[in-house]
Amino acid sequence: MILGPWLDQDTLDDVRTKLAELENEVGKELSISINHAVSGETLTVVRARPSHTPGYLREHVLRATGEGGVALHFLFQSQVLDEKVSLREAGLSDGDTVFLVQTPLLCLTASFDGTARIWYLQNGDCRKMLVARQGGQVQSATFSHDGSMLLTVSLDGEGKLWCAESGRLWCELCGQPGGVLCGEFSADSKWITGASDDCTAIVWSAETGHCSKILAGHDDDVKSAAFSPDASMVVTASCDGTAGLWMAADGSRIRSLVGHDDVVKSAMFSYDGLRIITASMDGTARVWNVDPGDCLQVLQGHAKAVNSAAFSPDDQLYLTTSFDGTVRVWEAETGECNLVLHADNKVVNTAQFSPDGTMILVASGTECVRLLSATTGECIMTLDGHEDWVRTANFSPDGMLIASASYDGTARVWSSRTGECLQTLTGHTAGAPTLRVTTLWADQKCWFTGPFSMVKFADWVRCAQRLQVNGLERVGISHVLQLVSLNNRHYKNLNFKIMIMNYFTSCDPHHDIYPFCYWQILWHSIWHSIWHIFWHIIWQIFWHSIWQTFWHFIWHIFWHSIWHTFWHSIWHIF
């Protein structure tokens, strides 16, 4: 055999030997015993490859035990196994024992019925019901990262902090000039940042609810605010077409991220905190360096406004959703679009990566949720069972469960392995627009959240198109107009007010404009008429014959029941 001067036979043999050893190591299976951390009982023995992650162990444990509604954590040598680290990297070898800790999973739902509810997923019971706004609507609810508190934001601009354990109202967000539009906790759960309706973002103390810093400087309304992973910075998205980067400690503005040609809908940090991704109504998403703030990539391809943009858990992919009805997956290194996923009925409500980044969960304009491969776009499974559109869907922290919230007023819990519906959470009296799944874990409670879920004006356009979402039979036309008024300056389309009003007043006899008309008919035909007829009868008895009184009686019934009622109803409706 003739080899080049740079490679002799001995070197080639060494390479072959090392490759054989590597192949043997990769192909070798480990026998891992899974023992219960409390009782020490051996639950199962798993045959796994060194390259597998703890998720592989979890799947086998679930098959062996059939446990549902709990989070599974694995301990090896007094350390919790990292979900992203392989068994080889964690130091496991053949014959080792791993201890299993089971912790309860909680699901948080918020509804337009004015309540937020905390559910135990192990048995599907509602643990706490928080009346955040009596007679109002809760548009978002979120847990703190340590699981001790939760924040609710109502459509009227009230932000409230609650004790997650007792359900007691802790305090209200206060000190800001305007109302609260949204909010999220810092990683250490000590601070809250969110947008206010006076063109500012706010940083509040999570302990007292008092306004700590006002981030002022945008020329138009702020759409969102988010902390960096270390909570040292806040990034804001604004209707003035810019994103702002701020110091959380003193509220000073570090820089503006300028480049979009329209409203910036959302902005969020990468998981390593080095980049920011923004979504804009100009149909693009942009990726920025945190320092020095230059634009790294412009993600072009959507035909309409980009509604949200997010990083994958390993920061190697981007995920964007758009009003064009598509979800796109982009390669972070090159900025090239890898996948274009078409949503049902050309409506994307939410889309998010699974905790391991291998799958994408999409809630669209239909009664089902789809789970897609993040690499091929293939539909892995369809979760079908809701009776109305699914507003949002989230993974559990371990990725084993999926929770979905629908406009039918229910939330459902599914197995991400089999697609089986495990539980249906009922109790809300109106559609649940937001939903979070969290897990209680010893003294620290960790949870994975997807893009922040807010009530969007586009949802109410779809309301006018379908007339069967969000429990509008109970909410009514005044609620729709309130939402339009809240958002029309963002979308600069006041004609939607007229469109929704016309649609509701002409198409559906079950909505509040028609019950109001029925009420007018009832009032004027019976109560109002009775009083008029009574006094006219008394007058007729004194001044005319019984026969004349009878005909006057018939005439008054006709007048007050039909003609009078008609004009009063028309006047009151307008």
Buried (B, 14 or more C-beta within 10 A) or exposed (E): EEEEEEEEEEEEEEEEEEEEEEEEEEEEEBEBBBBBBEEEEEBBBBEBBBEBBBBBBBBBBBEEBEBBBBBBBBBBEEEBBEBBEBBBEBEBEEEBBBBBBBBBBBBBBBBBBBBBBBBBBBEBEBBBBBBBBEEBBBBBBBBBBBBBBBBBBBBEBBBBBBBBEEBEBBBEBEEBEBBBBBBBBBBEBBBBBBBBBBBBBBBBBBEBBEBBBBBBBBEBBBBBBBBBBEBEBBBBBBBBBBBBBBBBEEBEBBBBBEBBEBBBBBBBBBEEBEBBBBBBBBBBBBBBEBEEBEBEBEBEBBEEBBBBBBBBBBBEBBBBBBBBBBBBBBBBEEBEBBBEBEBBEBBBBBBBBBBBBBBBBBBBBBBBBBBBBBBEBEEBBEBBBBEBBBBBBBBBBBBBBBBBBBBBBBBBBBBBBEBEBBBEBEBBEBBBBBBBBBBBBEEEBBBBBBBBBBBBBBBBBBBBBBBBBBBBBBBBBEBBBBBBEBBBEBBEBEEBBEBBBEBBBEEBEEBBBBEBBEEBBEBBBEEBBEEBBEEBBEEBEEEEEEEEBEEBEEEBBEBBBEEBBEEBBEEEEE
